[in-house]
Amino acid sequence: MDITRTGRPPRGSLTPLAAVAYGVVAGVAGTVCMDAARYLRYRRSGGTDSPREWEFAPVTGWAEAPDPGKVGKRLLEGFTQREVPDRWAWLTSTAMHWSYGSAWGAVYGVVAGSVRRPSPWLGVPFGAAVWTTAYLALPEAGLYEPIWKYSPRTLAEDLSAHLLFGLGTGTCFWLTGRPRRAGAPAC
């Protein structure tokens, strides 16, 4: 970002804090896009739950918790030095799912906010990077198998969902966080 002689960003550009804030909002939008794709796959495969029932499905214990919830459990137990009871599995899983997308959105906001002309399409390689990071980090945590143990179809479906996450994040950031010229109308 260019800085003027006064030490402030040029008029109409995003501050780093604004880039993070717009990125968090964009990450939520990207998560909605990713979940919509996964929900449509679920319905095409015969699922009958409503979007609300599917998105907020009950999680009665850690054994059935999705991976974001298991990461959250480890974080909570590491911080509190206490075992987290099963009754917290649903809330932790839900909060971690949405927090993960929002946190990646904040990262996207910093990166895209530093680009002179951010484009929605910047989200596509970003989504691929998020997908790659999951397949590098989660096997080390014992939550995923090594990438070569998954079928090409499973990897392709997961990658396509992450690409939609990236495109949704990129598009939302482009619509809401782009710098505006003085006097230009907001979206």
KOLKOL-665921 format. One line per field, with one value per atom (N, C-alpha, C): residue in one letter; atom name; z, x, y. Coordinates in Angstrom, 3 decimals, always signed. Example, Ala and Ser with C-alpha at 12.3 -4.5 7.8 and 13.67 -1.06 7.14 Angstrom:
BEGIN
residuo A | A | A | S | S | S
atomo N | CA | C | N | CA | C
w +7.800 | +7.800 | +7.800 | +7.080 | +7.140 | +7.870
u +13.190 | +12.300 | +13.200 | +12.850 | +13.670 | +12.900
v -5.690 | -4.500 | -3.300 | -2.250 | -1.060 | +0.030
//
This chain:
BEGIN
residuo M | M | M | D | D | D | I | I | I | T | T | T | R | R | R | T | T | T | G | G | G | R | R | R | P | P | P | P | P | P | R | R | R | G | G | G | S | S | S | L | L | L | T | T | T | P | P | P | L | L | L | A | A | A | A | A | A | V | V | V | A | A | A | Y | Y | Y | G | G | G | V | V | V | V | V | V | A | A | A | G | G | G | V | V | V | A | A | A | G | G | G | T | T | T | V | V | V | C | C | C | M | M | M | D | D | D | A | A | A | A | A | A | R | R | R | Y | Y | Y | L | L | L | R | R | R | Y | Y | Y | R | R | R | R | R | R | S | S | S | G | G | G | G | G | G | T | T | T | D | D | D | S | S | S | P | P | P | R | R | R | E | E | E | W | W | W | E | E | E | F | F | F | A | A | A | P | P | P | V | V | V | T | T | T | G | G | G | W | W | W | A | A | A | E | E | E | A | A | A | P | P | P | D | D | D | P | P | P | G | G | G | K | K | K | V | V | V | G | G | G | K | K | K | R | R | R | L | L | L | L | L | L | E | E | E | G | G | G | F | F | F | T | T | T | Q | Q | Q | R | R | R | E | E | E | V | V | V | P | P | P | D | D | D | R | R | R | W | W | W | A | A | A | W | W | W | L | L | L | T | T | T | S | S | S | T | T | T | A | A | A | M | M | M | H | H | H | W | W | W | S | S | S | Y | Y | Y | G | G | G | S | S | S | A | A | A | W | W | W | G | G | G | A | A | A | V | V | V | Y | Y | Y | G | G | G | V | V | V | V | V | V | A | A | A | G | G | G | S | S | S | V | V | V | R | R | R | R | R | R | P | P | P | S | S | S | P | P | P | W | W | W | L | L | L | G | G | G | V | V | V | P | P | P | F | F | F | G | G | G | A | A | A | A | A | A | V | V | V | W | W | W | T | T | T | T | T | T | A | A | A | Y | Y | Y | L | L | L | A | A | A | L | L | L | P | P | P | E | E | E | A | A | A | G | G | G | L | L | L | Y | Y | Y | E | E | E | P | P | P | I | I | I | W | W | W | K | K | K | Y | Y | Y | S | S | S | P | P | P | R | R | R | T | T | T | L | L | L | A | A | A | E | E | E | D | D | D | L | L | L | S | S | S | A | A | A | H | H | H | L | L | L | L | L | L | F | F | F | G | G | G | L | L | L | G | G | G | T | T | T | G | G | G | T | T | T | C | C | C | F | F | F | W | W | W | L | L | L | T | T | T | G | G | G | R | R | R | P | P | P | R | R | R | R | R | R | A | A | A | G | G | G | A | A | A | P | P | P | A | A | A | C | C | C
atomo N | CA | C | N | CA | C | N | CA | C | N | CA | C | N | CA | C | N | CA | C | N | CA | C | N | CA | C | N | CA | C | N | CA | C | N | CA | C | N | CA | C | N | CA | C | N | CA | C | N | CA | C | N | CA | C | N | CA | C | N | CA | C | N | CA | C | N | CA | C | N | CA | C | N | CA | C | N | CA | C | N | CA | C | N | CA | C | N | CA | C | N | CA | C | N | CA | C | N | CA | C | N | CA | C | N | CA | C | N | CA | C | N | CA | C | N | CA | C | N | CA | C | N | CA | C | N | CA | C | N | CA | C | N | CA | C | N | CA | C | N | CA | C | N | CA | C | N | CA | C | N | CA | C | N | CA | C | N | CA | C | N | CA | C | N | CA | C | N | CA | C | N | CA | C | N | CA | C | N | CA | C | N | CA | C | N | CA | C | N | CA | C | N | CA | C | N | CA | C | N | CA | C | N | CA | C | N | CA | C | N | CA | C | N | CA | C | N | CA | C | N | CA | C | N | CA | C | N | CA | C | N | CA | C | N | CA | C | N | CA | C | N | CA | C | N | CA | C | N | CA | C | N | CA | C | N | CA | C | N | CA | C | N | CA | C | N | CA | C | N | CA | C | N | CA | C | N | CA | C | N | CA | C | N | CA | C | N | CA | C | N | CA | C | N | CA | C | N | CA | C | N | CA | C | N | CA | C | N | CA | C | N | CA | C | N | CA | C | N | CA | C | N | CA | C | N | CA | C | N | CA | C | N | CA | C | N | CA | C | N | CA | C | N | CA | C | N | CA | C | N | CA | C | N | CA | C | N | CA | C | N | CA | C | N | CA | C | N | CA | C | N | CA | C | N | CA | C | N | CA | C | N | CA | C | N | CA | C | N | CA | C | N | CA | C | N | CA | C | N | CA | C | N | CA | C | N | CA | C | N | CA | C | N | CA | C | N | CA | C | N | CA | C | N | CA | C | N | CA | C | N | CA | C | N | CA | C | N | CA | C | N | CA | C | N | CA | C | N | CA | C | N | CA | C | N | CA | C | N | CA | C | N | CA | C | N | CA | C | N | CA | C | N | CA | C | N | CA | C | N | CA | C | N | CA | C | N | CA | C | N | CA | C | N | CA | C | N | CA | C | N | CA | C | N | CA | C | N | CA | C | N | CA | C | N | CA | C | N | CA | C | N | CA | C | N | CA | C | N | CA | C | N | CA | C | N | CA | C | N | CA | C | N | CA | C | N | CA | C | N | CA | C | N | CA | C | N | CA | C | N | CA | C | N | CA | C | N | CA | C | N | CA | C | N | CA | C | N | CA | C | N | CA | C | N | CA | C | N | CA | C | N | CA | C | N | CA | C | N | CA | C | N | CA | C | N | CA | C | N | CA | C | N | CA | C | N | CA | C | N | CA | C | N | CA | C | N | CA | C | N | CA | C | N | CA | C | N | CA | C | N | CA | C | N | CA | C | N | CA | C | N | CA | C
w +0.000 | +0.000 | +0.000 | -0.818 | -0.853 | +0.376 | +0.906 | +2.067 | +1.659 | +2.047 | +1.721 | +2.682 | +2.452 | +3.333 | +4.763 | +4.941 | +6.288 | +7.048 | +6.379 | +7.023 | +6.959 | +6.259 | +6.127 | +4.748 | +4.655 | +3.337 | +2.450 | +1.133 | +0.246 | +0.427 | +0.165 | +0.314 | -0.566 | +0.001 | -0.753 | -0.664 | -0.077 | +0.050 | +1.407 | +1.516 | +2.756 | +3.770 | +4.999 | +6.069 | +6.323 | +6.951 | +7.252 | +8.096 | +9.068 | +9.893 | +9.065 | +8.157 | +7.286 | +6.373 | +5.860 | +5.002 | +5.767 | +7.024 | +7.851 | +8.082 | +8.420 | +8.697 | +7.459 | +6.313 | +5.080 | +4.739 | +5.047 | +4.800 | +5.644 | +6.904 | +7.777 | +7.210 | +6.803 | +6.204 | +4.926 | +4.119 | +2.885 | +3.182 | +4.253 | +4.643 | +5.027 | +5.677 | +5.999 | +4.700 | +3.750 | +2.462 | +1.733 | +1.779 | +1.153 | +1.801 | +3.115 | +3.828 | +3.419 | +3.240 | +2.768 | +1.380 | +0.495 | -0.843 | -0.778 | +0.048 | +0.192 | +0.751 | +1.781 | +2.383 | +1.416 | +0.609 | -0.379 | -1.379 | -1.829 | -2.762 | -2.106 | -0.883 | -0.183 | +0.098 | +0.407 | +0.649 | -0.639 | -1.750 | -3.017 | -3.356 | -3.100 | -3.305 | -2.395 | -1.164 | -0.204 | -0.719 | -1.207 | -1.712 | -2.957 | -3.859 | -5.068 | -4.747 | -3.604 | -3.225 | -2.411 | -2.311 | -1.642 | -0.277 | +0.202 | +1.501 | +1.518 | +2.659 | +2.744 | +3.774 | +4.541 | +5.542 | +4.872 | +5.563 | +5.096 | +5.230 | +4.563 | +4.728 | +6.190 | +6.965 | +8.388 | +9.159 | +8.925 | +9.621 | +9.245 | +7.983 | +7.525 | +8.092 | +8.022 | +8.475 | +9.978 | +10.724 | +12.178 | +12.737 | +12.052 | +12.475 | +13.880 | +14.660 | +16.022 | +16.039 | +16.975 | +17.229 | +18.715 | +19.036 | +20.433 | +21.187 | +20.464 | +21.154 | +20.250 | +20.835 | +20.093 | +19.058 | +19.280 | +18.327 | +16.964 | +16.939 | +15.670 | +15.223 | +15.978 | +15.644 | +14.355 | +13.520 | +12.323 | +12.710 | +11.757 | +12.031 | +12.638 | +12.181 | +12.846 | +14.340 | +14.699 | +16.107 | +16.891 | +16.271 | +16.948 | +17.144 | +16.179 | +16.350 | +17.503 | +17.549 | +18.634 | +19.986 | +20.045 | +21.297 | +21.758 | +20.841 | +21.203 | +21.693 | +21.021 | +21.450 | +22.851 | +23.079 | +24.387 | +25.491 | +25.207 | +26.216 | +26.473 | +25.432 | +25.616 | +26.441 | +26.220 | +26.937 | +28.388 | +28.584 | +29.926 | +30.740 | +30.065 | +30.719 | +31.376 | +30.750 | +31.213 | +30.008 | +30.240 | +29.179 | +28.908 | +27.621 | +27.238 | +27.120 | +27.853 | +27.823 | +26.450 | +26.189 | +24.925 | +24.658 | +25.701 | +25.494 | +24.737 | +24.675 | +23.962 | +22.512 | +22.076 | +20.732 | +19.629 | +19.752 | +18.685 | +18.612 | +19.743 | +19.750 | +19.271 | +19.750 | +19.353 | +17.860 | +17.357 | +15.931 | +15.059 | +15.436 | +14.663 | +14.708 | +15.894 | +16.040 | +15.283 | +15.349 | +14.660 | +13.136 | +12.647 | +11.201 | +10.678 | +11.332 | +10.882 | +11.198 | +12.306 | +12.654 | +11.681 | +11.255 | +10.325 | +9.008 | +8.470 | +7.234 | +7.402 | +8.535 | +8.802 | +8.950 | +9.625 | +9.812 | +8.479 | +7.648 | +6.313 | +5.516 | +5.706 | +5.046 | +5.473 | +6.764 | +7.250 | +6.546 | +6.379 | +5.647 | +4.209 | +3.592 | +2.226 | +2.176 | +3.154 | +3.184 | +3.210 | +3.998 | +4.066 | +2.715 | +2.116 | +0.826 | -0.276 | -0.423 | -1.499 | -1.261 | +0.002 | +0.303 | -0.025 | -0.213 | -0.577 | -2.079 | -2.833 | -4.293 | -4.838 | -5.834 | -6.388 | -6.916 | -7.633 | -8.189 | -7.902 | -6.717 | -6.412 | -7.340 | -7.673 | -8.558 | -7.833 | -8.119 | -7.520 | -7.827 | -8.982 | -9.405 | -8.558 | -7.784 | -6.860 | -5.807 | -5.597 | -4.625 | -5.044 | -6.343 | -6.805 | -6.357 | -6.657 | -6.125 | -4.598 | -4.005 | -2.551 | -2.008 | -2.605 | -2.188 | -2.338 | -3.433 | -3.628 | -2.538 | -2.122 | -1.061 | +0.277 | +0.558 | +1.803 | +1.782 | +0.655 | +0.494 | +0.708 | +0.091 | +0.225 | +1.675 | +2.343 | +3.745 | +4.609 | +4.341 | +5.113 | +4.932 | +3.697 | +3.435 | +3.866 | +4.213 | +4.792 | +6.321 | +6.913 | +8.372 | +9.069 | +8.539 | +9.259 | +9.346 | +8.360 | +8.582 | +9.721 | +9.841 | +10.944 | +12.296 | +12.320 | +13.562 | +13.815 | +12.872 | +13.016 | +12.698 | +12.036 | +11.707 | +10.278 | +9.393 | +8.003 | +7.754 | +6.752 | +6.228 | +5.315 | +4.988 | +3.974 | +2.665 | +1.908 | +0.719 | -0.269 | -0.398 | -1.370 | -0.984 | +0.214 | +0.633 | +0.263 | -0.272 | -0.685 | -2.163 | -2.534 | -3.945 | -4.709 | -6.010 | -6.808 | -6.751 | -6.685 | -6.625 | -5.328 | -4.206 | -2.920 | -2.939 | -3.448 | -3.512 | -4.433 | -5.573 | -6.531 | -5.935 | -5.237 | -4.621 | -3.535 | -2.744 | -1.687 | -2.277 | -3.300 | -3.948 | -4.571 | -5.258 | -5.900 | -4.857 | -3.700 | -2.638 | -2.126 | -2.004 | -1.550 | -2.612 | -3.882 | -4.941 | -4.887 | -4.596 | -4.433 | -3.195 | -2.123 | -0.943 | -1.350 | -2.087 | -2.507 | -3.416 | -4.386 | -5.303 | -4.567 | -3.649 | -2.850 | -1.975 | -1.367 | -0.536 | -1.387 | -2.534 | -3.420 | -3.952 | -4.321 | -4.869 | -3.803 | -2.611 | -1.531 | -1.168 | -1.079 | -0.754 | -1.849 | -3.093 | -4.228 | -4.187 | -3.830 | -3.791 | -2.594 | -1.466 | -0.248 | +0.166 | -0.111 | +0.439 | -0.509 | -1.755 | -2.692 | -2.380 | -2.537 | -2.285 | -3.240 | -2.756 | -3.585 | -3.815 | -5.001 | -5.305 | -4.576 | -4.250 | -3.582 | -4.421 | -3.814 | -4.520 | -5.227 | -5.295 | -5.983 | -5.072 | -5.632 | -4.795 | -4.278 | -3.089 | -2.539 | -3.227 | -3.103 | -3.694 | -3.124
u +0.851 | +0.000 | +0.907 | +0.576 | +1.329 | +0.964 | +1.952 | +1.736 | +2.086 | +1.239 | +1.507 | +2.562 | +2.986 | +3.984 | +3.489 | +2.188 | +1.638 | +1.675 | +2.044 | +2.071 | +0.740 | -0.230 | -1.547 | -1.673 | -2.534 | -2.790 | -3.471 | -3.305 | -3.986 | -5.497 | -6.155 | -7.607 | -8.272 | -9.214 | -9.945 | -9.345 | -8.151 | -7.582 | -7.967 | -7.844 | -8.207 | -7.080 | -7.436 | -6.456 | -6.299 | -5.223 | -5.088 | -6.251 | -6.709 | -7.828 | -9.106 | -9.344 | -10.523 | -10.404 | -9.209 | -9.006 | -9.320 | -8.904 | -9.208 | -10.711 | -11.356 | -12.795 | -13.591 | -13.273 | -13.955 | -13.636 | -12.419 | -12.044 | -12.834 | -13.075 | -13.868 | -15.278 | -15.872 | -17.213 | -17.181 | -16.152 | -16.012 | -15.824 | -15.103 | -14.919 | -16.229 | -17.110 | -18.438 | -19.195 | -19.138 | -19.808 | -19.214 | -17.903 | -17.257 | -17.679 | -17.828 | -18.273 | -19.691 | -20.541 | -21.905 | -21.863 | -21.002 | -20.876 | -20.417 | -19.420 | -18.894 | -19.965 | -20.652 | -21.691 | -22.846 | -23.174 | -24.251 | -23.883 | -22.639 | -22.205 | -22.279 | -21.821 | -21.858 | -23.296 | -24.161 | -25.561 | -26.222 | -25.943 | -26.521 | -26.055 | -24.799 | -24.305 | -25.045 | -25.248 | -25.977 | -27.392 | -28.081 | -29.449 | -29.471 | -28.495 | -28.442 | -28.175 | -27.529 | -27.246 | -28.383 | -29.514 | -30.687 | -30.984 | -30.198 | -30.449 | -31.758 | -32.406 | -33.728 | -33.805 | -32.752 | -32.791 | -32.903 | -33.553 | -33.611 | -32.216 | -31.965 | -30.646 | -30.308 | -31.285 | -31.049 | -30.714 | -31.497 | -31.245 | -29.877 | -29.509 | -28.217 | -27.065 | -27.177 | -26.087 | -25.862 | -26.931 | -26.828 | -27.247 | -26.811 | -27.141 | -26.605 | -27.348 | -26.891 | -25.576 | -24.740 | -23.491 | -23.546 | -23.767 | -23.984 | -22.704 | -21.608 | -20.354 | -19.157 | -17.988 | -16.758 | -16.456 | -16.937 | -16.673 | -17.279 | -18.403 | -19.062 | -18.834 | -18.081 | -17.845 | -17.040 | -17.348 | -16.535 | -15.150 | -14.246 | -12.858 | -12.698 | -13.426 | -13.265 | -13.584 | -14.593 | -14.934 | -13.832 | -13.203 | -12.113 | -10.900 | -10.656 | -9.578 | -9.924 | -11.177 | -11.615 | -11.499 | -11.840 | -11.711 | -10.260 | -9.340 | -7.921 | -7.463 | -7.928 | -7.557 | -8.093 | -9.360 | -9.963 | -9.277 | -9.012 | -8.363 | -6.927 | -6.245 | -4.893 | -4.881 | -5.861 | -5.930 | -6.383 | -7.438 | -8.002 | -7.352 | -6.626 | -6.025 | -7.091 | -8.276 | -9.371 | -10.000 | -10.584 | -11.296 | -12.618 | -12.935 | -14.181 | -15.268 | -16.386 | -17.452 | -18.143 | -18.761 | -19.472 | -20.553 | -21.154 | -22.252 | -21.797 | -20.496 | -19.954 | -19.577 | -19.774 | -19.337 | -20.056 | -21.376 | -22.109 | -21.705 | -21.732 | -21.408 | -19.971 | -19.047 | -17.651 | -17.490 | -18.124 | -18.023 | -18.586 | -19.744 | -20.374 | -19.536 | -19.099 | -18.299 | -16.979 | -16.347 | -15.060 | -15.230 | -16.294 | -16.548 | -16.631 | -17.444 | -17.628 | -16.414 | -15.748 | -14.542 | -13.407 | -13.301 | -12.240 | -12.395 | -13.614 | -13.854 | -13.626 | -14.044 | -13.852 | -12.374 | -11.622 | -10.187 | -9.447 | -9.783 | -9.172 | -9.590 | -10.822 | -11.265 | -10.434 | -10.078 | -9.225 | -7.869 | -7.325 | -6.054 | -6.232 | -7.342 | -7.611 | -7.712 | -8.375 | -8.527 | -7.193 | -6.260 | -4.932 | -4.230 | -4.298 | -3.623 | -4.295 | -5.605 | -6.307 | -6.324 | -6.349 | -6.304 | -4.972 | -3.949 | -2.619 | -2.407 | -3.336 | -3.230 | -3.837 | -3.188 | -3.671 | -5.098 | -5.409 | -6.759 | -7.227 | -7.762 | -8.219 | -9.357 | -9.376 | -10.386 | -11.058 | -12.320 | -12.957 | -12.200 | -11.552 | -10.844 | -9.616 | -9.141 | -8.032 | -8.442 | -9.741 | -10.227 | -10.039 | -9.949 | -9.824 | -8.493 | -7.339 | -6.102 | -6.047 | -6.701 | -6.772 | -7.508 | -8.643 | -9.382 | -8.545 | -7.767 | -6.874 | -5.803 | -5.321 | -4.312 | -4.901 | -6.140 | -6.796 | -6.953 | -7.380 | -7.536 | -6.203 | -5.160 | -3.827 | -3.365 | -3.582 | -3.186 | -3.877 | -5.158 | -5.882 | -5.245 | -4.879 | -4.310 | -2.851 | -2.234 | -0.895 | -0.948 | -1.814 | -1.839 | -2.656 | -3.821 | -4.705 | -4.189 | -3.440 | -2.824 | -1.801 | -1.081 | -0.113 | -0.810 | -2.041 | -2.824 | -3.547 | -3.442 | -4.114 | -5.597 | -6.049 | -7.466 | -7.783 | -6.816 | -6.970 | -5.945 | -6.236 | -5.248 | -4.307 | -3.147 | -2.312 | -3.098 | -2.813 | -3.613 | -3.704 | -2.664 | -2.664 | -3.606 | -4.157 | -5.092 | -6.544 | -6.792 | -8.139 | -8.330 | -9.555 | -9.857 | -9.798 | -9.490 | -9.507 | -10.861 | -11.937 | -13.269 | -13.448 | -13.041 | -13.145 | -12.327 | -11.107 | -10.245 | -10.838 | -11.376 | -11.960 | -13.180 | -14.033 | -15.214 | -14.811 | -13.816 | -13.368 | -12.675 | -11.863 | -11.203 | -12.220 | -13.223 | -14.214 | -14.971 | -15.263 | -15.935 | -15.033 | -13.741 | -12.808 | -12.607 | -12.660 | -12.569 | -13.779 | -14.956 | -16.152 | -16.027 | -15.433 | -15.163 | -14.304 | -13.243 | -12.354 | -13.040 | -13.802 | -14.496 | -15.551 | -16.276 | -17.254 | -16.583 | -15.466 | -14.708 | -14.187 | -13.588 | -13.039 | -14.095 | -15.237 | -16.310 | -16.875 | -17.118 | -17.655 | -16.661 | -15.381 | -14.380 | -14.332 | -14.383 | -14.343 | -15.541 | -16.708 | -17.914 | -17.948 | -17.436 | -17.577 | -16.317 | -15.167 | -13.946 | -13.083 | -13.487 | -12.616 | -12.602 | -11.454 | -11.366 | -12.277 | -12.851 | -13.743 | -13.119 | -13.326 | -12.864 | -13.732 | -13.173 | -13.945 | -15.159 | -16.332 | -17.561 | -18.222 | -17.546 | -18.144 | -19.175 | -20.306 | -21.317 | -20.846 | -21.288 | -20.985 | -21.877 | -21.530 | -22.338 | -23.733
v -1.155 | +0.000 | +1.231 | +2.192 | +3.443 | +4.273 | +4.948 | +5.809 | +7.241 | +8.162 | +9.565 | +10.112 | +11.337 | +11.957 | +12.113 | +12.119 | +12.258 | +10.934 | +9.861 | +8.552 | +7.826 | +8.410 | +7.776 | +7.138 | +6.098 | +5.528 | +6.564 | +6.477 | +7.423 | +7.344 | +8.438 | +8.509 | +7.453 | +6.742 | +5.737 | +4.352 | +4.191 | +2.855 | +2.274 | +0.959 | +0.280 | +0.329 | +0.551 | +0.391 | -1.109 | -1.527 | -2.958 | -3.499 | -2.721 | -3.172 | -3.324 | -2.388 | -2.491 | -3.705 | -3.980 | -5.150 | -6.432 | -6.507 | -7.682 | -7.778 | -6.672 | -6.688 | -7.106 | -6.510 | -6.914 | -8.362 | -8.798 | -10.181 | -11.164 | -10.819 | -11.691 | -11.846 | -10.738 | -10.789 | -11.628 | -11.432 | -12.202 | -13.684 | -14.009 | -15.409 | -16.074 | -15.316 | -15.849 | -16.141 | -15.210 | -15.425 | -16.628 | -16.759 | -17.908 | -19.216 | -19.199 | -20.403 | -20.769 | -19.770 | -20.030 | -20.678 | -20.179 | -20.763 | -22.218 | -22.470 | -23.830 | -24.766 | -24.310 | -25.142 | -25.374 | -24.381 | -24.555 | -25.650 | -25.652 | -26.695 | -28.070 | -28.155 | -29.451 | -29.881 | -28.942 | -29.274 | -29.783 | -29.141 | -29.603 | -31.016 | -31.316 | -32.694 | -33.669 | -33.262 | -34.086 | -34.367 | -33.356 | -33.537 | -34.420 | -34.224 | -35.058 | -36.518 | -36.763 | -38.150 | -38.767 | -38.059 | -38.616 | -38.035 | -37.082 | -36.475 | -35.714 | -35.701 | -35.069 | -33.946 | -33.717 | -32.647 | -31.285 | -30.361 | -28.978 | -28.375 | -27.241 | -26.608 | -26.326 | -25.862 | -25.576 | -26.847 | -27.910 | -29.179 | -29.745 | -29.589 | -30.110 | -29.291 | -27.980 | -27.103 | -27.216 | -27.333 | -27.361 | -28.720 | -29.780 | -31.143 | -31.398 | -32.171 | -32.435 | -33.215 | -32.866 | -33.584 | -33.916 | -35.194 | -35.574 | -35.893 | -36.076 | -36.387 | -36.182 | -36.244 | -35.981 | -37.058 | -38.271 | -39.350 | -39.037 | -38.353 | -38.025 | -36.584 | -35.838 | -34.430 | -34.313 | -33.309 | -33.075 | -32.555 | -32.582 | -32.200 | -30.811 | -29.769 | -28.471 | -28.540 | -29.324 | -29.474 | -30.160 | -31.155 | -31.862 | -30.954 | -30.085 | -29.104 | -28.172 | -27.714 | -26.843 | -27.515 | -28.795 | -29.555 | -29.546 | -29.803 | -29.816 | -28.445 | -27.388 | -26.033 | -25.734 | -26.064 | -25.813 | -26.614 | -27.887 | -28.716 | -28.268 | -27.821 | -27.315 | -26.045 | -25.199 | -23.924 | -24.115 | -24.920 | -25.062 | -26.176 | -27.060 | -28.229 | -29.105 | -29.145 | -29.989 | -30.661 | -31.816 | -32.508 | -31.775 | -31.596 | -30.925 | -31.986 | -31.829 | -32.836 | -32.907 | -34.057 | -34.285 | -33.247 | -32.700 | -31.743 | -30.492 | -30.237 | -29.082 | -29.401 | -30.620 | -31.026 | -30.246 | -30.080 | -29.383 | -27.914 | -27.228 | -25.797 | -25.561 | -26.354 | -26.195 | -26.459 | -27.506 | -27.841 | -26.725 | -26.213 | -25.146 | -23.873 | -23.498 | -22.279 | -22.391 | -23.541 | -23.709 | -23.692 | -24.277 | -24.274 | -22.841 | -22.017 | -20.646 | -19.778 | -20.047 | -19.284 | -19.570 | -20.813 | -21.196 | -20.441 | -20.433 | -19.690 | -18.200 | -17.654 | -16.224 | -15.884 | -16.740 | -16.485 | -16.523 | -17.499 | -17.523 | -16.288 | -15.834 | -14.608 | -13.412 | -13.345 | -12.252 | -12.289 | -13.475 | -13.618 | -13.123 | -13.543 | -13.090 | -11.566 | -10.971 | -9.522 | -8.807 | -9.308 | -8.692 | -8.810 | -9.999 | -10.210 | -9.385 | -9.543 | -8.834 | -7.328 | -6.914 | -5.486 | -4.851 | -5.678 | -5.180 | -5.112 | -5.668 | -5.687 | -4.403 | -3.842 | -2.575 | -2.675 | -3.734 | -3.925 | -5.339 | -5.589 | -6.950 | -7.368 | -8.624 | -9.193 | -10.352 | -10.613 | -11.788 | -13.073 | -13.102 | -14.314 | -14.620 | -13.653 | -13.931 | -14.965 | -15.104 | -16.069 | -17.514 | -17.771 | -19.159 | -19.781 | -19.156 | -19.755 | -19.719 | -18.739 | -18.684 | -19.911 | -20.256 | -21.453 | -22.715 | -22.792 | -23.935 | -23.984 | -22.818 | -22.767 | -23.227 | -22.849 | -23.292 | -24.810 | -25.353 | -26.804 | -27.509 | -26.997 | -27.601 | -27.570 | -26.463 | -26.332 | -27.389 | -27.636 | -28.651 | -30.024 | -30.365 | -31.679 | -31.793 | -30.678 | -30.713 | -30.755 | -29.942 | -29.806 | -30.893 | -31.225 | -32.142 | -33.578 | -34.083 | -35.403 | -35.379 | -34.283 | -34.156 | -34.147 | -33.650 | -33.614 | -34.937 | -35.865 | -37.147 | -37.096 | -36.028 | -35.885 | -36.300 | -36.220 | -36.668 | -37.760 | -38.556 | -39.496 | -38.706 | -39.267 | -38.601 | -38.480 | -37.446 | -37.119 | -38.283 | -39.080 | -40.172 | -41.312 | -41.287 | -42.329 | -42.003 | -40.820 | -40.432 | -40.710 | -41.013 | -41.252 | -39.932 | -40.001 | -38.772 | -38.063 | -38.823 | -38.211 | -37.410 | -37.990 | -37.297 | -36.016 | -36.101 | -34.920 | -33.856 | -34.294 | -33.341 | -32.650 | -33.400 | -32.793 | -31.794 | -32.155 | -31.253 | -30.026 | -30.236 | -29.101 | -28.160 | -28.707 | -27.833 | -27.011 | -27.603 | -26.845 | -25.725 | -26.002 | -24.963 | -23.877 | -24.254 | -23.243 | -22.316 | -22.876 | -22.042 | -21.158 | -21.699 | -20.874 | -19.677 | -19.952 | -18.875 | -17.874 | -18.363 | -17.460 | -16.630 | -17.259 | -16.509 | -15.466 | -15.839 | -14.903 | -13.752 | -14.094 | -13.073 | -12.126 | -12.668 | -11.841 | -10.908 | -11.447 | -10.604 | -9.505 | -9.843 | -8.824 | -7.765 | -8.194 | -7.263 | -6.316 | -6.847 | -6.012 | -5.067 | -5.513 | -4.713 | -3.974 | -4.521 | -3.968 | -3.180 | -3.090 | -2.368 | -0.877 | -0.289 | +1.160 | +1.930 | +2.990 | +3.814 | +5.182 | +5.659 | +7.008 | +8.013 | +9.136 | +10.195 | +10.536 | +10.538 | +10.893 | +9.721 | +8.547 | +7.403 | +6.767 | +6.304 | +5.689 | +4.318 | +3.943 | +2.614 | +1.592 | +0.334 | -0.747 | -0.768
//
